[in-house]
Every structure is written in C-alpha cells, then in structure tokens.
Amino acid sequence: MYKRLISLEKKPDRSLFLWGARQSGKSTLLRSVYPNAHWIDLLQSDVFATYVQRPQQLRELRLSSPIVVIDEVQKLPQLLDEVHWCIENRNLVFVLCGSSARKLRQGHANLLGGRALRYELNGLSGQEIGNDLDFIRLLNQGYIPSLYDCEPRAWKRLMLSYVGDYLREEIAAESLVRNLSLFSDFLAMAALSDGEVINFNSFARDLGVSAHTSKEYFNILVDTLIAWYLPLYRQRPKRKAAASTKFYFSDVGVVNQLAKRGHVEPGSELFGKVFENWVAHELRCYNQYRDRFLDLSYWLSDADDEVDFIVGNFECAIEAKAVSRLREEHFDGLRALHREQPDCKRRILVTYNTSDLIKDDGIEVLSWQVFLKELWSGRLF
C-alpha cells in the first residue's frame, strides 16, 4: 500500500469531506487513518436501504468511537441533515467520503455550512510511488493506484471497466445527463482536448447540442473529479477574457484510453501531451497536500507566447517539454514572460531527458526526476 501524502488529522476535532475520483484510494486511506471509526458504507445495498428508510437512525447509533466514516455520502443527500444534528448535539466527528458533490449541491443538500473541512485525494503522485516509480508506465497507465499497479496486458480491460463504471454508476445512476450515449461520445471528444483551451461552442456544434449543454458536460467531468480547469492568469482587465480556460483530465490513463492513443513512447508528439498532464498533476497534488493553496494558471502574452503553468502571483513559472532535443524556440514563452513580468521568482523548463542547467537569461532546465525532487522538498515554491 502506498503512503499517501495528503495530511489528514488522525484525531480530528472537526468533521471533514474527502472527495476523490473513483478508485483513487479514498476508502483505503480512511481505513488506515481511522481504523477504529464506526463505518457506514452506502455502497452496501442493505446499509443504503436501511438509511433510505430511516435516516434518523444515525442519531440513535450507540458508538464506541467518536469518529463516524460515511462512504459514498453523495448517494444519500438527506443523511447530511442527520449528520448536522449529530455534530451539534452529540459532538461526533464525521468523515464524509465521496466521488462527487454535484448531486449534493444541485439538490440543495446540507453541506454543513462550514462545519466540515474539505480535502481532495488525487491519483498517485510520483513522490508517493517513490523509488519503484516506473515513469513510462505511469504516463501510459495513469495515476489510479489499481490501474498503475496492474500488468500492461490487463490494463486496457481494467480501464474499459473503469470508464464503464464511471458512466454507469456516476453518470447514469445519479441521473446527471439524459442521453448517456451522447455523453459517452462527448467523453471521447473531450479526451482529444486534454491540456487545450476549451471552445464550448465548437464542442456544441460537433455534438449537435447547445453551448449550454456542452459547458454542462464539461462541468460534470469537473464536478465528478474526472477533470479540472486551469484558468488564464489575469492581471489586467483588458487581457483576453473570452473562452480561455484550459482543461485537464485528472488521470492521464483515462485520457489515453478515451483518445485511443495506444502505448505512448518517449520522443513522440503524444508523449509531450502526457508529460504535460503529469507535470500539471504533480503541481496540483503538491499544492493541495502541502496546504499551499496557491492559484494555478497558465500565461499568455499579448503576442500569444505561452507558459504552461504559473504558480500563485508569479512565485514560479513552469514550461513542460518532453522533446528529445531542446531548441531555442522552446524558451520563447519563458523569455516573453520575463519581459512582461521581470519579478517572476523562478522560470523553469521541465524536460524528460536533459541534464540540469541554468541558461544565461536565468531559465532553469530540470529533468523530470529533479523537478519531482525539488517540488516535493518545497524548494520550487
């Protein structure tokens, strides 16, 4: 079992929500952190039926532990009123676990009004895998623990099941869309836009739906933690402000399956795409798990020079390039950034197979191994 780097208090004095995509390891983590907690698993049909019929029995429980874990809490939103009552009147601490808050929010469920902290568990980071990290496997099979660990020959079948379960249990069962076949087509199209600026109108035309429906489909992926948005860094109101949000899948293995990429090898154009997704994933994990809470964005100059990632208010600027040989044009974005934002503390180009060096204009080139070490040691930001 991997040692996850998310910081959960072993003896919490406040309730908390732990969100995470399916099979990201939420239940395994919670059983290791809270081994003596009272556990309510709403995936078990008999447990679910019991609380559907009588949610009030939650406040009647006789407990040997002050900590109560409710797994898959989004399946029974009405239970949160009872949770609220127990927090206020029985001094219980609840650990509420699930893969989507969308149904809770849309149903105006009781989200405990600030009485519960919010955490999010992502797929495996390279730091969590440690010395046994197989980098090429990670970029092909993805960050979900069970899918990263499986043999390559079994991966495709398991990934098909993973995507099928997501559509069946997360989308269909929760009635998030009316047309499951259309949403399935949308998923495949969205995978081709991983790491790209999203044009909702273009997707709408290709799918034959309204722009509103197109945007809602993307929001479903974000709300169910399958994907996330990376906004454009904005400092001045006159900066380009139309459809300028980038979109990343949370797991690169899901992208590879949906986009039918096959095995991605170093040196290919697709390898650059999966490499960028991984850099984004590591930045996001570190920012969340180390409680930095800095904004992540990308940067675009007036002349359309781009930098992949901006951390905070130019704490750090990072460009991901998995090319076999660096060329001068690969540094154009970071150079343009320096001209417009000379106060940016560090400008870094992360690459797959280049030795570390600092260019004369202050741009640092880090191999992916050194980037991983510098990031998780807290030396990048």
Secondary structure as UniProt FT lines:
FT   STRAND          15..20
FT   TURN            22..23
FT   HELIX           26..33
FT   TURN            35..36
FT   STRAND          38..41
FT   TURN            42..43
FT   HELIX           45..53
FT   HELIX           55..60
FT   STRAND          67..71
FT   HELIX           73..75
FT   TURN            77..78
FT   HELIX           79..90
FT   STRAND          93..98
FT   HELIX           102..106
FT   TURN            107..108
FT   HELIX           112..114
FT   STRAND          116..121
FT   HELIX           126..129
FT   HELIX           130..132
FT   HELIX           135..141
FT   HELIX           145..149
FT   HELIX           152..165
FT   HELIX           166..172
FT   TURN            173..175
FT   HELIX           180..191
FT   TURN            192..195
FT   STRAND          196..197
FT   HELIX           200..207
FT   HELIX           211..223
FT   TURN            224..225
FT   STRAND          227..230
FT   TURN            237..238
FT   STRAND          246..249
FT   HELIX           252..258
FT   TURN            259..260
FT   TURN            266..267
FT   HELIX           269..289
FT   TURN            290..291
FT   STRAND          296..300
FT   TURN            302..303
FT   STRAND          306..311
FT   TURN            312..315
FT   STRAND          316..321
FT   HELIX           328..331
FT   HELIX           332..340
FT   TURN            342..343
FT   STRAND          347..351
FT   STRAND          357..358
FT   TURN            360..361
FT   STRAND          363..367
FT   HELIX           368..376
FT   TURN            377..378
//
